[in-house]
Each structure stands twice: as C-alpha cells, then as structure tokens.
C-alpha cells in the first residue's frame, strides 16, 4: 500500500499560499508533493526548485473520488504550504518508499518527492518513528521540519 500521508502540524495560517492556479498539465499531484511555479506562475510538481508542498484542503460539496489533486483542481487555485513549518509525512512521499532515519536531511528528488541527497536542504527529520491514527489503521510517519524561506 502506498502511504501518501501528509498533514501540516504547524497551526500558523501564514504558511498557506492558495493564490496560484494548478497548471492544467499536472495530472498527478498529491498532498505532500513538492510544489514549484512555472514561468506563467501556475503551480506545478517541483523539478528541483520547490517553493513548498501541496496541501489542499478545500471545502467541497462532495468528497472527491480520488486524492489526486490533478483530477479535480486543474486550472483552479491550489493550496501550498510554504515558509517554515512542520508536517507528518508518510513513507510514500519519500523517493525511497521508506521512512528515513532520525535527523536525516531532506532534499527535492526532482519529481515531487523527498530525497535523502541533493543540492539544497529543504528539511530535516525530527522524529523518524511516530504512530499516526488513520481510518485504515495505525501508520508509521515521520515528523519533519521544512524551511522553504531559503528558496523563495
């Protein structure tokens, strides 16, 4: 099972940036994917220069049939957590498909996921082994601290 779990733990509304349209060409986008802006100012999956992480929690009249933001938010405003924040991150958002170790530095893998090596450090693992309650059972997640202020 792919665990694309992502939940911002910092309750400061200043980390949310919902002013960019999701590029209509982005068809595979999930909460927790690294976000960037293209030359026209639309939000895209990062290819190496992230400004934050997709974190869309829109009010909707009905629950979407998929967690893929690209299927229902193309050309609509999308929310991006940016700046300095902490988040709980599931193993499916790491390029290795596994939770990293304590104090591991985090980078952009160039395809929207977090990597353990790269150019610019965007985060660090504060707690590598947390249990998070989930409707499908308890999941292991990592508490990570992100800092996108150095990039934007």
N, C-alpha and C positions, 0 to 999 in steps of 0.2 A: 504494500500500500504506500503510495506517495503521500508524504506528510508536508503539505504546503502551509503549515500553520504559521500565522503571523499575527501578533497582537501588540500594539504600542502600549508600553507600561507607563509612559510619562503623560500625566493628565494635563499638560500645558497645551492649550489650543493654538499657541503660536507656532507649533511645529507643523501644522497642516497647511498645505498650499493647494487649494481647489480652484485655481484660476486658469488652468491650461486644458485645452481640448485634447482628448486621446486621439492620436493620429489614426485615421480610418484604416491604414495599412497594418496596424498592430492587431493581429488576430489571436495571439496567445499571450495574455497578460494576467498575472495573478497577484493578489495582495502579497506583499513582501518582495516582489521582483524589484530590482534596482531600476530607477527611472532616470531619464535624461530628456533633454529638449532637442528637437531637430532645428534646422535653420529657419523654419517658419514659426517656431515657438510652440509646436504641438508636442505633447508628452509621448515618448517612445520608450521601449525597453533599452536600457543602457548598453552601449557597446564599449564602455571603458571610461566614461566621464560622468558618473552619476551625480544627480542633484538631490537624491533622496530615494524613498521606497514607496511603491504604490500601496495605498491604504485607503481604499474606497469603502465607505460605509454609508451609502446613500439611503434615503427614505424612499421606499418603492411601494407601489400599490400592491404588488405581489412579489413573492420570493422568486429570484431568478432560478432558472433550471440548471444553471452551471455557475461555478465560481470563477470562470474565465471572464475577466472584465472586457476582453476584446469582443465578445459576442454581443454585448448589450450597451457598451459605452463608446463605441467608435464615433468620433466627431462630437462627443459630449464632454462636459467638464469632468475631470477625474481628480481625485484627491491624492496628494503625495505628502508623506511625512518627510520633513526636511529639517536641516539645522542640527541641533544636538538633542538626542532622545535615546531612551532605552526601549527594547522590544523583546518579546518572547518569540523565538524563531525555531520552527520545526526542521527536521533533517532534510526534507525535500527542497529547501531553499538554499542548501549548500551544494556546490558543484560536485562534491564527493558523495553526496547522498547519505552522509552520516554526520552526526553532531561532532564538532571539533572539540579539542581539549581546552581545559581551563586556561585563560589568558592568551589564547590564540589570537593573532592579528587577522583582521578581515579585509578583503580586497574585492574588487569587481572582476568577475571572470569573463566579462565581455559579452555575455549572453543573458544578463539579467539576474544571475545567481551570485551568491557569495563564494569567494575562493579563499584559500589559505596562503596564497602567494600572489604577488603582483607589484604594481607600481606604487600607487598612493594608498596608504592605510585609511580605511573609512570606518573601522570599528574594531572592537575587541570583545572577546567572550568573557563575561564577568562570572557566570555560573554555567558550567557545561552539562549539568545533570539535574534538571528540575522535572518534577511530575506536574503535568497540567491536565486538569479535568476536561473532558471532551465528551460530547454525546455518544461517541462510538467507543468510549473507554479512555483510560488514562494514557497520555502520551508523554514521551520524554521531549523536552525542549531545552534550548539554551537561552539564557538571559544575556543579551548583547547590548553594548553601549555603542551608539553610532554618532559620528561627528561629520556632517556634511558642510559645516561652516567653512572648512578649509578649502573646499572646492568651489563654492559659489561666491 
